[in-house]
Amino acid sequence: MASTYAYGEDFGELQTEIQSIWDTNSELDLVDIEYINDETWVAVFEDNLRGSAYTINSDYGLFQEQVQKRWDQGYDIVDLEHIDNSWVAVFKEDSLLSGGSAYSFSPDIASLKADIQEKWDQNDDLVNVEYADGNWVGIYGDDIGGSGYTTSDSLLNFKADVEKFSNDGYDLVGVEYAEGTFFGVFAEDFDNYTTYSVSSDTDEFLAKFEQHRSQGYDLIDFEQRDDNLFIGVYEHSNSALSELEGALFDLTFVSALI
């Protein structure tokens, strides 16, 4: 596992940095794009078995068409943002252990909870939640395992909720902060485990990022609160199960060539 990041003052600069990383190591997948300090675009990568892609458009109608095109190509949406008047989506290539994705727009938390329940009734898992252009966006997939969420009105309560879900066998996989609410997303994941860090500024966040990376963790999500507080979510693989998924992936690839 080898997590890394790129940044740029505008999206054009970020695109150049993303391509440079892919040219250097094609096995690094893009997993998240964020806009921090109201001035910097940041892209996060992890080493993975799948491919990745992204799209950006200021026109929502055209953006939807681009998302549909990626779905038709076998990609799942894993991140959706509205940054600097543009819609941005990050995709992962479908794998044996997951497939299919969807997203919903909800004007408030109550509506989002109803949308999540509707997706759960359809056997879809909650993958991520974002706040975009005044709406709560739920991202869903038919991954193996269960999912859960929590809403907290303070960092202290958020930490307590994470501990409770962890005790119940769920890992924190995403966090969003908007409208005074911490929204945590959890997954019942047997081939990975996660941890998170809280930092009071960018320097502390980057120091903790390097610390976790040296311990074999990948940064899979991060969030900045208005007062410059950062929360980073990190993932570490269960090596035995990751090797099993790798073997299954190789077997499927070989079978497709026969």
LINLIN-V633752 format. One record per helix or strand. SS is the DSSP state (hx for helix, st for strand). FROM is the first residue (numbers start at 1). LEN is the number of residues. If there is no record, write none. Layout:
SS | FROM | LEN
SS | FROM | LEN
This chain:
st | 4 | 5
hx | 11 | 14
st | 28 | 9
st | 40 | 8
st | 52 | 6
hx | 60 | 13
st | 75 | 9
st | 86 | 8
st | 95 | 1
st | 98 | 1
st | 101 | 6
hx | 109 | 13
st | 125 | 8
st | 135 | 7
st | 147 | 6
hx | 155 | 13
st | 171 | 8
st | 181 | 7
st | 192 | 8
hx | 202 | 13
st | 218 | 7
st | 230 | 8
hx | 239 | 19
